[in-house]
Amino acid sequence: MTRYVRFAQDPAVPVTAPDSHPGVLRGALRDGRVVTPGGETALLEQVRLLPAVAPSKIVCVGRNYAEHAKELGNAVPTEPLIFLKPPSSLNAHGAPVVFPKISQLLSYEGEVGVVVGRRARHIRAAEATDYVAGYTIVNDVTARDLQKKDGQWTRGKGFDTFCPVGPWWVPKEDVEFDSLRVVTRVNGEVRQDAPVTGMIFNVGVILQFVSEFMTLEPGDLIATGTPPGVGSMGAGDTVSVEIRGLGVLENPVVAAS
């Protein structure tokens, strides 16, 4: 199986993203080695991973699992509930999530991420997979107290480091989507464990809905919503989101300096 990664530039490993997929492809991971589009190689241990994609925007779906909506005391949506996280919130596998000083309650939210592969506008749900490059893992970190205080979600979900994504993305051809399962652990303890078949709105419906009002570009990231089991995390914790077939995204939580 081929996986695609983005990693920090190193003089010995020059990397250029192909023009056809800006923000999507940086290098391929095969047999523990990163292979650049130019054919140069490096061991995975010798590079620093960056967020798996470099999107122009991060489109997120709220309350897309009925049990998650209920656990927070919210009504189950009748159409996709869309919000944005800024690209400045992107974070890489292994990099710290910073607990901001102005928040007292930080939550994890493990999710499947959809990587857009083609410009999409006014598409139909039935053809949506034609516009998908692949899938990755997202942790939609949320300052829950600020989200509730503000009455809208921009600040609570938009801090720097609040969107870990990766460690890579996997082409759609290599993924049996309906078999995916989101498992989130805090310090090794399972907190979320649910199949993606529990989504209220599937990927096709989401892409059709979003593309009615927003043009999606190659490399854009769609976070498809989190299953039940969300909860708090604090400085000193380690949070991992595992989706078999996509990998494990792991991040420590640190206090703001």
N, C-alpha and C positions, 0 to 999 in steps of 0.2 A: 504494500500500500504506500502510495506517495503522499507525503504531507508537505505543506508549504509554510515557510517561516519567514519572519522578518528579523534581522539581527543587526547589531551595531556595526557600522563600517569599520573595517580594519585595513591598514595599508597593504597587508599581505593577501587580503581577500576582497578585491574590488567587486562591487555589486551595483547593478543598474536595473531598475524595474522596467520591464518591457513596456513600450508605449501603448500596446493593446490592452493592457490591464494595469493601469496606474493605480497604485495603492493596494493591489491584490497580490501580486507575485513578487517576492524578493529572492527566494531561494527554495530549493526542494530538499527535503530531508530523506535520505535513503541510507539504510544500513548504518545509522548513527553518524553519518557525515552530511554536512550541509553542502549542497551543490548549487552554485550560482548560475544564472542564465548564461554567463560566459564560459562555464565549464570548470571554474576554479572550485576547489573543495577545502573543507576544514572540518575537524571533529566538532560535534555539537558542544562538547565540553570546552572548546576553545573560543566560543563566541558568546556574546551576551544577547539573549533574546529580547526583541522589542515586541510591542503588541502585534498580534498576528496580522492585522490589517491596518491601513492608514485611511480611514473613511473621511469623506467630506462631511458626513453626518452620521449620528448614531440614533436610529429610530427604535423606540421601545414600546412594547405592548404591556399595559397594566392589567392585572386581574384576569389573566387568560386561563387560569385554572379555577374552577368553581370553588374547590375546597380552600384555596388560598384567599379568594375574595371573602368567603365566610369566616375564615379564621381572624381576619382583621375587621369583621363587622360591616363589610361592604356588600352592596347589592351585586349580583352577577350581571356583568354587562350584556347588553343586547347587540352591540356592535363593538369592534375593536376600540379599546381605549388607548390612544396614542400619546406619547410624550417623547421629548428629546433629551439626550445627554450630550454635552458639548464634547467635541474631539479632544479638548484639553483634559478631560477626565480619563482618557485612555491610560491603561497601566499594563505592564507586562507580567507574564508568569514569573514568579519568584521575587518580584519587586514589592516593596511594602505598601500597604494601604494605610494612609495617614488619618488617624482619628482627630478631627478638627476640634479646636478648643471651644468653639461655640456650640458644640453638640454634646448631649449627654447620652444619646441612644443611637448606636450604630448597628445596622442590620445587614446580613448577607442575603443574597437572592441568586441562587444558581439557575442558569438558563442555557438553552440552546441558542447560539447565534447563527444567523443566516448571512453569508457573504454574497453580496450582489455581484454578478459577473458581467451584466450588460445594462446599458441605460434602459430604464423602465418607466413608461408613462402610459396610463390608461390601458393596463394589461388586464386580461381575464384570469380568473383563478385557475382555470384549466390549463393555461399555458405558462403559469408562473414558474415552473421548474426550469423552463428555457432561460430564465433570467437569473438563476441561482448558480453561482460558481461552486459553492460548497458550504460546509458547516464548521462551527468552532464552538468554544465554550465561553460564556460570559458570567461574571459576577456583578450584578447590578447593585452595588453597595449603596445604601440609603441611610441618611441621617433622619431617622424616623420621627424624632421630635420636631425637627425643623419642617419636615414634610407636613405634619399635622398642623403646626403653628401657622405656616404660610397659606395653607388652603390650596396651594398648587405646588408642583413638584420640582421646579427648576433648581432651587437652591439645595433642597434635601438630597437630590440625586446628582448634582452637577459639580461637586468639589473635585479638585485635582486628585488623581489616583482612584476615583470611585468607579472606574470601569475596567477592571482587569479582563483581559481577553487573550485566549491562546490555549496552550502554548504554541499551537499552530492551527491551520485550518485544513480540512480534508475535502477533496473534490466530491461532489455529490454522487458521482458514479461509484464511489467506494463506500457509500453510507446507505444502510438500510434504515431509513429515517424512522419508520414506525416501531422499530425495535429499540430505539434509544431510550435511555432512562437517566434521569438527573439524580445524582447522589451527592449531597453536600455534607461535609464533615467539618466540625470545629474541634481542633486538637484531637483528631482521630475518632470523635464520637459522631455517629450519623445523626444528622438533623433533618435532612430532606432525602426522600427516596420515592420517586414517582416516575411513571412512564410518560412519554410525550403524547401518548394517545389520550391523555387527560386534558389536553388543550381544548378550550372552547372553540377557538378559531384556528384553523390549520394554516400552514405557511401560504398556501394558495389564496385563501381568503384575506390574509394579512397583506400580501403583496398587492392584490387587487384593490383593497381599501386604501392603502397608503398611496399607490400610484394614481389614484383619482385626483389627488390634490398636491402631490409632491413628486418631482422627478427624482428617481433613484439613479445614482451613478455607480460605475464599476468601483468596487472596493467599499461601498457603503455597508454598514453593519446594521442588522435588525436583530434586536433581542426579543425573543418570542414570549417572554413571560416566565414567571417562577411558579413552581408547584407549592403545595402546602408544606409547612415546617419552618417558615422563616423565623428568625429569632436574633438575639443580640450577640455581638462579639465585641471584644475589648482589646486594649493594648496588651500585647504579649500572646495573644491567640494566633493560631495558624488556621486559615480556612482553605479547604480544598473542595473543588467541584469536579467530580468525576463523571464522565459520560463515556461508557464503554464504546469503543469505536472512534471516539474523538480524542481521548486522552484524559489528563488530569491537570487542572489549573489550580495552582497553589500560591497563596500569598500570606505573609505575616502581617499582623496589624501592629502599628506603632503609634505612640502618642505624638502629637504635633510638638515640635521643638519651640 
